[in-house]
């Protein structure tokens, strides 16, 4: 399989974490959004990353689609809970992580870590202040209310919810924002500790920090 994208992209990160958890071999093809590479465009007509081309020739884009494909084809090390109610909750948390939570956490990450370095655009100081003072704290407070006091996000096993939420928390980690505060966010902190101690997560963080020169 070939994965098109870049490790520092939050959504490519999510796909890479899913592949690593499932212990699936793949080739990472470093690709930027909007690339005109023909193989990439076929997989991602909108030019967004990540995209995938499978060993059977199927080509498609979007991190959630990629995870769904992997789950169907490679059921070992499942990321989708078997219980329908838990599956629904995990998928909802994945959607929340990819949208509203990412808007705040990965939004700050984009401004502070990616904008100037990779896109040649000066960071927006007003936007950074709004994110730091309002949007990030409000979304962390909401996430705190959604998580259990102990264990993984949904049920007693790791799921796509943990992968998606963890991908956003890695974005926040890179910004230096201090979310590891057991007094303010004890549930987020216990989830982060459990997630970040996984060797495959540590490898992802190390790869990104080298790219970001952190």
Backbone as CSV, one residue per row, in Angstrom:
resi,resn,N_x,N_y,N_z,CA_x,CA_y,CA_z,C_x,C_y,C_z
1,UNK,0.833,-1.190,0.000,0.000,0.000,0.000,0.871,1.244,0.000
2,UNK,0.363,2.291,-0.636,1.032,3.584,-0.631,0.135,4.605,0.054
3,UNK,0.722,5.361,0.967,-0.001,6.435,1.642,0.596,7.754,1.191
4,UNK,-0.240,8.622,0.617,0.202,9.935,0.146,-0.093,10.970,1.229
5,UNK,0.936,11.715,1.612,0.745,12.738,2.626,2.065,13.089,3.273
6,UNK,1.996,13.734,4.429,3.183,14.126,5.188,2.906,13.886,6.664
7,UNK,3.870,13.349,7.404,3.635,13.017,8.810,3.159,14.190,9.654
8,UNK,3.581,15.412,9.308,3.190,16.568,10.123,1.763,17.031,9.840
9,UNK,1.119,16.470,8.834,-0.293,16.756,8.583,-1.133,16.011,9.611
10,UNK,-2.030,16.692,10.339,-2.827,16.001,11.368,-3.618,14.810,10.839
11,UNK,-4.143,14.915,9.619,-4.962,13.825,9.099,-4.109,12.699,8.531
12,UNK,-2.954,13.038,7.938,-2.015,11.979,7.554,-1.526,11.263,8.802
13,UNK,-1.255,12.028,9.850,-0.847,11.453,11.141,-1.877,10.426,11.613
14,UNK,-3.142,10.771,11.527,-4.203,9.852,11.965,-4.137,8.542,11.189
15,UNK,-3.962,8.624,9.874,-3.875,7.416,9.052,-2.620,6.612,9.393
16,UNK,-1.512,7.311,9.614,-0.259,6.628,9.960,-0.380,5.916,11.301
17,UNK,-1.036,6.546,12.262,-1.228,5.908,13.560,-2.087,4.650,13.441
18,UNK,-3.134,4.708,12.610,-3.986,3.538,12.409,-3.202,2.404,11.758
19,UNK,-2.400,2.735,10.762,-1.573,1.723,10.093,-0.573,1.114,11.067
20,UNK,0.022,1.962,11.900,1.007,1.471,12.867,0.353,0.571,13.907
21,UNK,-0.821,0.981,14.393,-1.514,0.163,15.389,-1.863,-1.206,14.817
22,UNK,-2.290,-1.225,13.553,-2.656,-2.480,12.914,-1.448,-3.264,12.394
23,UNK,-0.260,-2.688,12.564,0.987,-3.344,12.164,0.988,-3.706,10.678
24,UNK,0.551,-2.739,9.862,0.466,-2.954,8.420,1.612,-2.242,7.705
25,UNK,2.316,-2.933,6.830,3.394,-2.293,6.073,2.833,-1.411,4.966
26,UNK,3.508,-0.296,4.694,3.084,0.598,3.627,4.251,1.494,3.242
27,UNK,4.117,2.117,2.090,5.113,3.093,1.635,4.519,4.486,1.784
28,UNK,5.226,5.361,2.485,4.783,6.748,2.601,5.351,7.544,1.435
29,UNK,4.461,8.106,0.630,4.867,8.954,-0.493,4.664,10.401,-0.052
30,UNK,5.761,11.092,0.212,5.662,12.466,0.708,4.937,13.336,-0.325
31,UNK,3.814,13.883,0.092,2.942,14.617,-0.827,2.362,15.823,-0.100
32,UNK,2.345,16.957,-0.771,1.741,18.163,-0.202,0.333,18.343,-0.772
33,UNK,-0.549,19.016,-0.038,-1.892,19.271,-0.566,-1.826,19.994,-1.906
34,UNK,-2.676,19.583,-2.820,-2.719,20.225,-4.122,-1.688,19.719,-5.109
35,UNK,-0.933,18.695,-4.743,0.054,18.127,-5.661,-0.618,17.703,-6.964
36,UNK,0.102,17.890,-8.070,-0.429,17.524,-9.384,0.078,16.164,-9.853
37,UNK,0.732,15.429,-8.961,1.156,14.079,-9.299,-0.058,13.261,-9.743
38,UNK,0.042,12.608,-10.891,-1.117,11.948,-11.481,-1.686,10.856,-10.584
39,UNK,-0.826,10.065,-9.972,-1.301,8.981,-9.114,-2.025,9.541,-7.892
40,UNK,-1.510,10.643,-7.366,-2.159,11.272,-6.219,-3.498,11.869,-6.609
41,UNK,-3.559,12.575,-7.728,-4.803,13.206,-8.173,-5.887,12.157,-8.406
42,UNK,-5.495,11.001,-8.940,-6.478,9.937,-9.138,-7.066,9.486,-7.806
43,UNK,-6.206,9.414,-6.784,-6.672,8.981,-5.467,-7.409,10.085,-4.744
44,UNK,-7.006,11.329,-4.971,-7.587,12.465,-4.240,-7.907,13.590,-5.219
45,UNK,-9.034,13.529,-5.897,-9.380,14.555,-6.889,-9.445,15.970,-6.321
46,UNK,-9.715,16.103,-5.036,-9.775,17.424,-4.411,-8.405,17.902,-3.946
47,UNK,-7.403,17.058,-4.097,-6.047,17.462,-3.751,-5.747,17.473,-2.266
48,UNK,-6.565,16.792,-1.471,-6.348,16.784,-0.027,-5.586,15.528,0.398
49,UNK,-4.819,15.673,1.488,-4.104,14.536,2.056,-4.733,14.158,3.390
50,UNK,-4.666,12.846,3.716,-3.954,11.775,3.042,-4.812,11.115,1.968
51,UNK,-4.118,10.355,1.119,-4.776,9.506,0.138,-4.046,8.171,0.140
52,UNK,-4.684,7.166,-0.422,-4.097,5.823,-0.413,-4.304,5.130,-1.739
53,UNK,-3.301,4.357,-2.123,-3.433,3.423,-3.246,-3.097,2.046,-2.701
54,UNK,-4.010,1.111,-2.849,-3.830,-0.208,-2.254,-3.064,-1.130,-3.192
55,UNK,-2.695,-2.282,-2.673,-1.966,-3.248,-3.493,-2.853,-3.877,-4.557
56,UNK,-4.164,-3.630,-4.491,-5.073,-4.119,-5.531,-5.373,-3.052,-6.578
57,UNK,-4.824,-1.832,-6.365,-5.029,-0.749,-7.320,-6.126,0.215,-6.951
58,UNK,-6.882,-0.070,-5.884,-7.919,0.871,-5.446,-7.260,2.146,-4.939
59,UNK,-7.889,3.291,-5.215,-7.318,4.576,-4.824,-8.419,5.460,-4.256
60,UNK,-8.145,6.091,-3.105,-9.156,6.909,-2.447,-8.468,7.829,-1.445
61,UNK,-9.221,8.808,-0.950,-8.673,9.801,-0.028,-9.552,9.924,1.211
62,UNK,-9.043,10.667,2.209,-9.694,10.997,3.463,-9.292,9.982,4.539
63,UNK,-8.856,10.514,5.680,-8.361,9.647,6.753,-9.424,8.682,7.266
64,UNK,-10.655,9.136,7.386,-11.713,8.259,7.886,-12.024,7.147,6.895
65,UNK,-11.984,7.465,5.613,-12.203,6.452,4.578,-11.073,5.439,4.605
66,UNK,-9.860,5.919,4.774,-8.707,5.020,4.822,-8.833,4.051,6.000
67,UNK,-9.187,4.572,7.172,-9.330,3.698,8.337,-10.457,2.689,8.119
68,UNK,-11.561,3.118,7.552,-12.680,2.206,7.285,-12.255,1.087,6.338
69,UNK,-11.480,1.443,5.317,-10.971,0.429,4.384,-10.064,-0.560,5.114
70,UNK,-9.137,-0.044,5.892,-8.207,-0.910,6.618,-8.952,-1.838,7.560
71,UNK,-9.976,-1.319,8.219,-10.737,-2.120,9.170,-11.456,-3.265,8.473
72,UNK,-11.978,-3.004,7.291,-12.690,-4.051,6.551,-11.730,-5.113,6.015
73,UNK,-10.590,-4.660,5.509,-9.656,-5.591,4.855,-8.703,-6.270,5.829
74,UNK,-8.426,-5.596,6.935,-7.446,-6.129,7.889,-8.051,-6.063,9.297
75,UNK,-8.913,-7.013,9.631,-9.657,-6.935,10.888,-8.827,-7.183,12.151
76,UNK,-7.606,-7.693,11.997,-6.763,-7.883,13.178,-6.454,-6.522,13.804
77,UNK,-6.308,-6.510,15.109,-6.104,-5.270,15.860,-7.211,-4.259,15.511
78,UNK,-8.447,-4.601,15.824,-9.589,-3.776,15.402,-9.597,-2.401,16.062
79,UNK,-10.066,-1.421,15.304,-10.257,-0.064,15.798,-11.727,0.300,15.926
80,UNK,-12.605,-0.541,15.416,-14.040,-0.321,15.531,-14.609,-1.280,16.580
81,UNK,-15.222,-0.778,17.644,-15.820,-1.668,18.648,-16.883,-2.572,18.037
82,UNK,-16.983,-3.785,18.558,-17.976,-4.730,18.045,-19.388,-4.356,18.470
83,UNK,-19.528,-3.803,19.665,-20.843,-3.410,20.157,-21.351,-2.209,19.362
84,UNK,-22.579,-2.287,18.814,-23.089,-1.197,17.976,-23.136,0.156,18.676
85,UNK,-23.528,0.171,19.934,-23.611,1.448,20.654,-22.221,2.049,20.867
86,UNK,-21.243,1.212,21.206,-19.877,1.700,21.383,-19.281,2.136,20.044
87,UNK,-19.633,1.423,18.977,-19.167,1.818,17.653,-19.696,3.202,17.298
88,UNK,-20.971,3.432,17.562,-21.563,4.736,17.263,-20.853,5.840,18.044
89,UNK,-20.550,5.581,19.314,-19.869,6.576,20.128,-18.456,6.833,19.612
90,UNK,-17.765,5.764,19.233,-16.396,5.915,18.714,-16.384,6.712,17.420
91,UNK,-17.336,6.435,16.539,-17.409,7.157,15.267,-17.777,8.617,15.483
92,UNK,-18.634,8.875,16.472,-18.981,10.273,16.769,-17.761,11.025,17.284
93,UNK,-17.003,10.403,18.190,-15.797,11.051,18.708,-14.763,11.257,17.605
94,UNK,-14.689,10.322,16.669,-13.794,10.505,15.526,-14.215,11.725,14.713
95,UNK,-15.509,11.849,14.471,-16.014,12.988,13.706,-15.758,14.295,14.455
96,UNK,-15.996,14.295,15.749,-15.736,15.478,16.569,-14.258,15.843,16.521
97,UNK,-13.384,14.855,16.651,-11.938,15.102,16.602,-11.522,15.685,15.265
98,UNK,-12.132,15.209,14.193,-11.750,15.648,12.848,-12.320,17.019,12.484
99,UNK,-13.277,17.501,13.248,-13.942,18.762,12.887,-13.723,19.825,13.963
100,UNK,-14.612,19.908,14.927,-14.582,21.003,15.901,-13.316,20.997,16.753
101,UNK,-12.907,19.833,17.216,-11.694,19.777,18.034,-10.466,20.140,17.211
102,UNK,-10.386,19.610,15.987,-9.245,19.924,15.122,-9.210,21.400,14.749
103,UNK,-10.378,22.017,14.602,-10.436,23.443,14.280,-9.674,24.255,15.320
104,UNK,-9.772,23.851,16.575,-9.085,24.570,17.646,-7.647,24.086,17.820
105,UNK,-7.469,22.792,18.097,-6.148,22.271,18.436,-5.205,22.274,17.238
106,UNK,-5.651,21.708,16.129,-4.799,21.703,14.943,-4.757,23.078,14.291
107,UNK,-5.773,23.906,14.577,-5.728,25.285,14.099,-4.580,26.049,14.721
108,UNK,-4.392,25.877,16.025,-3.259,26.510,16.708,-1.942,25.940,16.200
109,UNK,-1.914,24.638,16.008,-0.728,23.960,15.472,-0.358,24.506,14.098
110,UNK,-1.351,24.701,13.247,-1.077,25.235,11.910,-0.455,26.619,12.004
111,UNK,-1.040,27.465,12.826,-0.542,28.833,12.940,0.887,28.867,13.490
112,UNK,1.146,28.089,14.518,2.432,28.182,15.199,3.538,27.346,14.566
113,UNK,3.172,26.222,13.958,4.197,25.265,13.522,4.294,25.071,12.012
114,UNK,3.206,25.242,11.288,3.195,24.899,9.871,3.150,26.100,8.937
115,UNK,2.438,27.140,9.321,2.148,28.239,8.407,3.401,28.828,7.771
116,UNK,4.345,29.271,8.573,5.550,29.898,8.040,6.517,28.874,7.478
117,UNK,6.714,27.768,8.187,7.734,26.782,7.824,7.427,26.067,6.516
118,UNK,6.153,25.720,6.297,5.805,24.890,5.145,4.964,25.604,4.082
119,UNK,4.336,26.719,4.447,3.460,27.394,3.498,3.886,28.829,3.206
120,UNK,4.948,29.281,3.848,5.479,30.617,3.580,4.541,31.735,3.959
121,UNK,3.657,31.489,4.936,2.710,32.520,5.365,2.993,32.899,6.815
122,UNK,3.039,34.185,7.081,3.286,34.639,8.442,2.119,34.261,9.340
123,UNK,2.443,33.781,10.536,1.391,33.401,11.482,0.552,34.615,11.855
124,UNK,-0.736,34.376,12.056,-1.690,35.420,12.416,-1.730,35.555,13.939
125,UNK,-1.113,36.610,14.471,-0.996,36.786,15.916,-2.366,36.881,16.590
126,UNK,-3.313,37.573,15.962,-4.645,37.709,16.553,-5.353,36.355,16.610
127,UNK,-5.188,35.586,15.553,-5.807,34.267,15.517,-5.188,33.353,16.572
128,UNK,-3.878,33.431,16.743,-3.208,32.620,17.758,-3.734,32.964,19.146
129,UNK,-3.888,34.258,19.431,-4.382,34.673,20.734,-5.808,34.164,20.961
130,UNK,-6.647,34.264,19.924,-8.024,33.779,20.051,-8.050,32.280,20.320
131,UNK,-7.198,31.553,19.610,-7.143,30.105,19.795,-6.650,29.756,21.194
132,UNK,-5.579,30.395,21.630,-4.999,30.082,22.931,-5.909,30.455,24.091
133,UNK,-6.572,31.601,23.974,-7.338,32.125,25.101,-8.784,31.643,25.138
134,UNK,-9.353,31.318,23.963,-10.773,30.979,23.913,-11.052,29.594,23.342
135,UNK,-10.683,29.381,22.099,-11.137,28.184,21.386,-10.522,26.901,21.922
136,UNK,-9.201,26.898,22.154,-8.567,25.679,22.667,-9.093,25.339,24.068
137,UNK,-9.110,26.295,25.014,-9.648,25.950,26.348,-11.096,25.468,26.315
138,UNK,-11.919,26.067,25.466,-13.328,25.661,25.426,-13.483,24.249,24.889
139,UNK,-12.690,23.896,23.894,-12.781,22.542,23.344,-12.151,21.508,24.268
140,UNK,-11.099,21.883,24.975,-10.528,20.958,25.957,-11.525,20.705,27.085
141,UNK,-12.246,21.738,27.475,-13.257,21.563,28.518,-14.364,20.626,28.046
142,UNK,-14.774,20.777,26.791,-15.797,19.887,26.253,-15.278,18.458,26.167
143,UNK,-14.065,18.297,25.651,-13.493,16.958,25.552,-13.392,16.319,26.930
144,UNK,-12.966,17.091,27.917,-12.876,16.572,29.284,-14.218,16.006,29.739
145,UNK,-15.295,16.664,29.383,-16.627,16.217,29.803,-17.087,14.965,29.059
146,UNK,-16.472,14.678,27.923,-16.885,13.543,27.098,-16.144,12.251,27.424
147,UNK,-15.032,12.372,28.127,-14.175,11.212,28.364,-14.508,10.526,29.684
148,UNK,-14.254,9.211,29.761,-14.414,8.508,31.038,-13.279,8.866,31.991
149,UNK,-13.465,8.602,33.265,-12.448,8.926,34.261,-11.208,8.062,34.108
150,UNK,-11.384,6.840,33.598,-10.261,5.924,33.430,-10.413,5.170,32.120
151,UNK,-9.287,4.666,31.624,-9.318,3.802,30.446,-9.316,4.561,29.133
152,UNK,-9.685,3.850,28.094,-9.733,4.427,26.760,-11.011,5.233,26.577
153,UNK,-11.128,5.887,25.424,-12.260,6.789,25.194,-13.603,6.074,25.173
154,UNK,-13.590,4.861,24.612,-14.827,4.102,24.436,-14.565,2.651,24.839
155,UNK,-15.261,2.167,25.822,-15.069,0.779,26.213,-13.710,0.541,26.842
156,UNK,-13.282,-0.733,26.816,-12.046,-1.112,27.490,-10.894,-1.389,26.537
157,UNK,-11.026,-0.985,25.283,-9.972,-1.222,24.298,-9.760,0.025,23.455
158,UNK,-8.569,0.152,22.911,-8.281,1.280,22.029,-9.196,1.219,20.810
159,UNK,-9.605,2.394,20.332,-10.503,2.458,19.180,-10.110,3.630,18.294
160,UNK,-10.836,3.786,17.214,-10.590,4.901,16.302,-10.769,6.233,17.023
161,UNK,-11.594,6.267,18.065,-11.754,7.500,18.836,-10.429,7.923,19.451
162,UNK,-9.692,6.979,19.999,-8.400,7.294,20.617,-7.379,7.732,19.579
163,UNK,-7.397,7.098,18.416,-6.482,7.483,17.344,-6.759,8.915,16.903
164,UNK,-8.031,9.244,16.675,-8.396,10.573,16.184,-8.153,11.651,17.244
165,UNK,-8.563,11.382,18.473,-8.333,12.343,19.552,-6.839,12.490,19.824
166,UNK,-6.128,11.381,19.824,-4.688,11.428,20.053,-3.958,12.212,18.980
167,UNK,-4.419,12.108,17.742,-3.800,12.872,16.649,-3.925,14.368,16.900
168,UNK,-5.072,14.801,17.409,-5.257,16.221,17.736,-4.379,16.640,18.911
169,UNK,-4.255,15.775,19.906,-3.436,16.116,21.073,-1.954,16.197,20.704
170,UNK,-1.526,15.419,19.730,-0.147,15.543,19.248,0.062,16.921,18.627
171,UNK,-0.925,17.409,17.891,-0.835,18.769,17.342,-0.602,19.771,18.463
172,UNK,-1.378,19.636,19.524,-1.270,20.571,20.636,0.072,20.426,21.341
173,UNK,0.555,19.199,21.447,1.868,18.958,22.047,2.951,19.765,21.334
174,UNK,2.917,19.769,20.002,3.943,20.467,19.221,3.922,21.976,19.442
175,UNK,2.773,22.527,19.807,2.685,23.982,20.004,3.272,24.416,21.342
176,UNK,3.484,23.469,22.244,3.955,23.816,23.573,2.845,24.216,24.524
177,UNK,1.595,24.131,24.075,0.459,24.464,24.934,0.378,23.450,26.071
178,UNK,0.300,23.910,27.290,0.334,23.025,28.448,-1.055,22.493,28.765
179,UNK,-1.415,21.381,28.114,-2.703,20.761,28.403,-2.550,19.621,29.412
180,UNK,-1.318,19.233,29.708,-1.096,18.156,30.670,-1.173,18.746,32.076
181,UNK,-2.391,18.943,32.503,-2.674,19.571,33.792,-3.709,18.716,34.498
182,UNK,-3.253,17.871,35.406,-4.173,16.928,36.035,-5.263,17.622,36.842
183,UNK,-4.993,18.846,37.262,-6.019,19.582,38.009,-7.118,20.078,37.079
184,UNK,-6.710,20.561,35.893,-7.689,21.121,34.979,-8.342,20.106,34.063
185,UNK,-7.551,19.134,33.606,-8.056,18.154,32.635,-7.613,16.738,33.026
186,UNK,-8.061,16.227,34.148,-7.587,14.910,34.598,-7.929,13.777,33.639
187,UNK,-9.087,13.841,32.990,-9.481,12.757,32.083,-8.676,12.800,30.793
188,UNK,-8.446,14.001,30.288,-7.595,14.134,29.109,-6.182,13.660,29.441
189,UNK,-5.701,14.021,30.607,-4.337,13.662,31.001,-4.148,12.160,31.113
190,UNK,-5.125,11.469,31.704,-4.966,10.022,31.833,-5.040,9.344,30.472
191,UNK,-5.895,9.848,29.577,-5.954,9.291,28.235,-4.656,9.562,27.487
192,UNK,-4.151,10.795,27.606,-2.910,11.147,26.920,-1.747,10.288,27.419
193,UNK,-1.662,10.072,28.715,-0.582,9.261,29.257,-0.651,7.843,28.706
194,UNK,-1.843,7.282,28.679,-2.026,5.920,28.163,-1.692,5.852,26.665
195,UNK,-2.147,6.855,25.936,-1.937,6.878,24.481,-0.470,7.127,24.142
196,UNK,0.124,8.136,24.762,1.470,8.564,24.380,2.552,7.584,24.797
197,UNK,2.255,6.655,25.682,3.264,5.674,26.079,3.362,4.506,25.110
198,UNK,2.459,4.454,24.122,2.525,3.395,23.119,3.743,3.615,22.222
199,UNK,4.560,2.588,21.977,5.775,2.767,21.163,5.505,3.333,19.779
200,UNK,4.415,2.932,19.147,4.115,3.408,17.802,3.690,4.879,17.814
201,UNK,3.145,5.342,18.929,2.835,6.765,19.069,4.120,7.553,19.303
202,UNK,4.989,7.034,20.133,6.266,7.691,20.390,7.079,7.827,19.110
203,UNK,7.030,6.804,18.247,7.746,6.869,16.972,7.174,7.950,16.076
204,UNK,5.858,8.081,16.042,5.216,9.116,15.232,5.621,10.502,15.725
205,UNK,5.588,10.707,17.022,5.956,12.007,17.592,7.409,12.331,17.278
206,UNK,8.294,11.346,17.414,9.713,11.568,17.134,9.936,11.956,15.682
207,UNK,9.271,11.260,14.767,9.392,11.572,13.336,8.960,13.001,13.056
208,UNK,7.851,13.414,13.636,7.331,14.762,13.394,8.231,15.838,14.009
209,UNK,8.707,15.602,15.200,9.533,16.613,15.850,10.834,16.866,15.072
210,UNK,11.346,15.831,14.429,12.525,16.014,13.576,12.172,16.875,12.358
211,UNK,11.022,16.615,11.763,10.594,17.403,10.601,10.341,18.850,10.982
212,UNK,9.780,19.051,12.173,9.449,20.403,12.632,10.635,21.102,13.280
213,UNK,11.714,20.341,13.461,12.931,20.856,14.098,12.640,21.374,15.503
214,UNK,11.903,20.575,16.252,11.538,20.913,17.633,12.484,20.233,18.616
